[in-house]
Each structure stands twice: as structure tokens, then as C-alpha cells.
Amino acid sequence: KTKSGITLIALVVTIVVLLILAGVSISLILDNNGIIKKSKDARKEYKQAQTNEQADLDNASKWIDDVISNKVEPENISDWGYTEDDDGTITINSYKGNDITVIIPNYINGKAVKKIEGTAINENGIKNTIWDKNICENNLHNTYWKEQKTIKKIIISEGIENIGDYAFVAGVGLENITIPNSVTSIGSYAFYDCTGLTNITIPNSVTSIGFGAFNGCTSLTNITIPSSITTMRARIFYSIPSITVNVPFKKGETPEGWDANWNGTNSDCVVTVNYLK
């Protein structure tokens, strides 16, 4: 036997002897209802209590993690059209409500939302926006998209990674949008003809901006491109009367992944590039 085992046995024997000398009978010590049995039961109950306490702590920790991560579920799930992707995440492709300020959820039915993208190709062969017909004008905008004039502000919840092609096209009512530091890409024509959009902050998490992403955002006069952008497609700011674009590089040092015509526009518009000094 090991030294610790011998020591434990000696301790138990000593305790039994002391109890006998104190007038406690052997049966009270050793039988099924004896002191040793009750001691073992107490130890088991203590261990179970520790296990339960740890489970409670784990549940509390999960709840805290959810709060810290700003988990946002929709109050009215019927306001949203969405699909579940092969990896189990959610793509939002339609908003059916009529709120002036819209918070785009980052969870639906307990599953993470990772992308915002319009629905299937419409009758004109162009991808639809997320605007539902009940918040749009009846007339077709530029014969392709219906104009949305209800929503003034959009807040995209933390955790969403992609703003897809054509997602917010023809939003004339959209004045402000909050993009979280989890979005990595802004798709082609994502904000095309959002004529009421006056400012937008692109977070450092974004690495790519698609073709014509802000084409026709006529109220946009100034924007800063973060150094995280490695891919910049052509004609991002086309058809904006006058806009200053602050870029994170010096003149003549355009990054390799930027299209040569990234700042191209039509003849009656001006894109002023403010280079890094």
C-alpha cells in the first residue's frame, strides 16, 4: 500500500478507537446507518452540490456571453424573410415590416444571421432588394426596383458578415445606416440609388467593396475608406454630383487589389480623392 493509503487507514482506525473510548458503540459507527455511512453520504451530497453549482455558473456564463455579444432576435419574426444556408446560418432576404428604424437581427430561431441579400432574380433579370412590396412605391424604379420610402434608419446587428449584392437598392427614405465591425464585404450595387443617405462609416473589418456599391447616392458628399480594404471594384461612386473620398494610401500608390477605375464617374460628376499625406 502507498504511504498515503496507510496514513488514511491509520486515521480511520484512530477515529474509530476514539469514538469507542467515548462510549459510541461499534454498530453506531459501522452499520448501514452508522457514522461512517452518513459521512460518505454527506460527501456525495457535497459533490453533487458542487456539480449543480458549476452547472448554474456555466448557464450564467452562457447568458452573460449572449448579452455581451449583443444577441438580437426579431420581436416579430413574420417581419422577416430568410433562408437557412448549408452551414446552418441564416441569410436575410426580405423585410416586411413598416418601422421607421429597423434593427436587422443577428439571430433567428436561435441560428446566427451571417448575410443580408435580396431575394431571387426578378422579372427583369435583376436581383431583388430586401424591400418588401408593402413598404415600396408602386412604380418601378429605373424599370428594375421599387423605391422604399418608409425606413429612415437601419442598424445592422453585430455578427453579420456580408452585405450582399443589391441588398438596399433604391432606399429614397434611408438616411442613416450603422454597419458593425463584423461585416467583411459590401456587395455590388449594395446601396445603389440610396439618394437620402447622407453619411456612412465603413468599419475596419470590411475588406472588399463591390462594383458600383454607392452608385447614385447623391446626398453622400464625404466618405473614408479604411486601410483594411484590399479589394475595390470599379465605379464605386458613379453618378454622385460631388464627393470627397479619403483613402489610406499616398498618391500613386494605389493598392494592387483596387480597380484602376474605382473612382470613375460620369462627366457631370466629381470624385475628389484625398490621399494620405
N, C-alpha and C positions, 0 to 999 in steps of 0.2 A: 504494500500500500504506500501511497505517497505520504510525504510528511504532513501535508495539509489535511489529508484524509484521516490520518492518525490523530491529529490535533482536534479535528471535528468530533471524532468518536469519543475522545477523552473528555471533551467539553460536554457532550450529551450525557455521558456516564456521571460526570461530576454533578450536573444539574439534577439528574435522577436521584443520586445519593443524597444531595442536599434537601430535595423535596421529601424523601423518605424520612430523613432525620427530623424534618419539620412536622412530621406526623401525617403526610399525604400518603394514601395507600397506593400500592402498585396498580390496581385497577383504574384508579383515577388518573394515573399517568399514561398507561399503555393501552387501555381498551378503546373501542370504537368512538367513545365519547370523551376520551381522555384528553389531557392537556396537550400531548404531542400532536394528536389528530386535529384538535382545534387550532393549534399553532400552524399546521400545514394548510388547513382551510383558510385561515386568515391570510397566509402568504399568497394563496391562489386568488383570493378576493382582491388583495392589494395589486397583484399583477394585472388582473382584469380591469381594475380601476385605472391603472396606468395606461393600459391599451385603449380604454374608452376615452381617456383624457387626450391621448395622442390623436385619436380619430377626430375628436372635436377641434383640436388645434389645426389638423390638416384641412378640415372643412372651412374653418375660419380663414385659413391662409388662402384657400381657393377663392373664397368670397372676396377677400382683400385684393387678390390678383385681378379678379374681374373688375373691381371698382377702379383699381389703378390703371388698368388697360382701357378704361372707358368703354366697356361693353355696352353697345346701344342696340336694342331690339326695337322694331317698329311698334308704336302704340296700336296701330290699326293695320294688320298685315294685308288686308284687302286693298290697301292703297298701293301695293307694290306688285309689279310683275317681275318674275325672276325664273332662272333655270339653275339646276344643280349640275355642276360640271363633273367630269370623270373622277377628279381627285377629291370630291366631296365638298368643295367650296361652292359658293353662290355667286352668280352673275346677275346683277340687277339690270333689267332691260325696259322697265316701264314704271312711271309714277302716275297714279290715277287719282290722287287726292287734289285738293284745291287750296292748300295752305299757302300763305304769302312767303313764309320762311320754312324751308324744307331741310330737315336733317336726314341725310342718307345713312341708314343703319349699317353697322358693320357685322351684325349677326341677324340671321333669320332662321327661326326654328332651331336655335342653338348651333347653327352652322355658319362659319365665317364667310362674310362677303369680301371678295377679293377684286371684283371688277364691275365697272359701270359701262354698259354698252347698249346701243339701240337694239331694237328687235330685228326681225328678218328683213330681207330686201323688199322694198315696197314696189308698187305698180310701175314706178318709173325706173326700176333697176338700181335704185339708190337705197342704202341702208337707212332705216328709220332712226329717229331720235328716241329718247326716253319719254318724251312728252305724250301723254295720252290725249285722245281727241277731245275729252271733256274740258280740258283747260287750254284748248287751242282755238284760234280763229278758224272760221270755215274755209277761208280762201287758202289755196296752196301758195306757199312762199317760193318764189322763183320756179314755180311749177313742180317743185320737188318736196318741200317740207312745209308743214303748217306752223304758223307763228304761235309762240306761247307768251302770253302777256300777264299771267296770273302771279307767277313766282318772282319775287324780288331778290331773295337771298337763298343761297344753298350752302349748307355746311356738310362737307364730306367727313364722315367719322374716321378716326384713326384706325389703321389696319387695312384699309382699302388700298390696293396697289396700282391698279390700272384704270385710267380714264380712256375708254375705247373710242374708235373712230365714230365721228358724227354724234357723239353722246348728247351734247347740249346745243346742237344747231338750232338757230332761229329762236333763241330765247330772248325779243324786243323788250320783255319785262325784267330780265335778270340784270341786277345792278352790282351784285357782290357775290363772290364765291370764296369759300375757305377750303384750301387744299391742305391736307395733313402731311406730316413728314414721313408718311409711309408710301405715298404714291411714287412710283418709279417711272411711269411713262404717261404721256399725254398723246392721244391718237390723232390721226389726220382729221382735219376739219372739226375737231372736238368742240370748239367754241365758234364755229363759223356763223357770221352774222348775228352775234350777240351784241346788238347795237347799243344796248344800255349799259354794258359792262364798262365801268369807269376805271377800275384798278384790279390787279390780280397779283398775288405773291406766289412765285414758284419756289417750293421748298428745295432744300439741298439734296433731298432723296431722289429727285427726278433726274434721270439720265438721258431721256430721249423725248423729243418733241416732233410730232408728225407733220406731214405736208399741210400747209395752209391752216394750221391749228387755230390761229386767231384772225384769219381772213375775214374782213368785213366788220371787225369790232371797232366801229367808227368813233366810239367815245373813249377808246383807250389811247392815252397820249404818252404814257411812260411805263416802261417795264424793265425789270432787272433779271438777267439770265445768270443763274448760279454756276459756279465752276464745275459742278457735278455733271453738267450736260456734256455728253460725249457724242450724241447723235442729234443733228439739227437738220431737218429736211428743208426743201425749197419753199419759198414764198409764204413763210410763216405769217407775215404781217401785211399781206396783199390787201389792197383796197381800203387801207386806213389813211385818212387825209393827211395826218401828221403824227408821227410817233417817234419818241427817243428810246432807243434800246441800249441799255447799259450791259456791256459784255465783259467777261472775266479774262480778256487777253489783250495784248497790245496790237496796234495796227500792223497788219502784215503777218500776223502770227495766228491766223485762223486755224483752229484745231482740225485735225485730219478728218474726223467724222462729221464735220459741218459741210452741208452742201454749198457749193460756190454761189448759189443763188438764194441762200437762206433769207436774205434781206431784200429780195427782189419785189418790186411793186409796179403798179401801173403808172402811166406818165403824169397823171394829175395828183399823185400822192407822194409823200416824202417820208422815207425811213432814215432817221439820223442815228448813226451808230456812235455811242460814247465809249471809246476804247479805254482800257486800263492804262493808267499813266506809268 
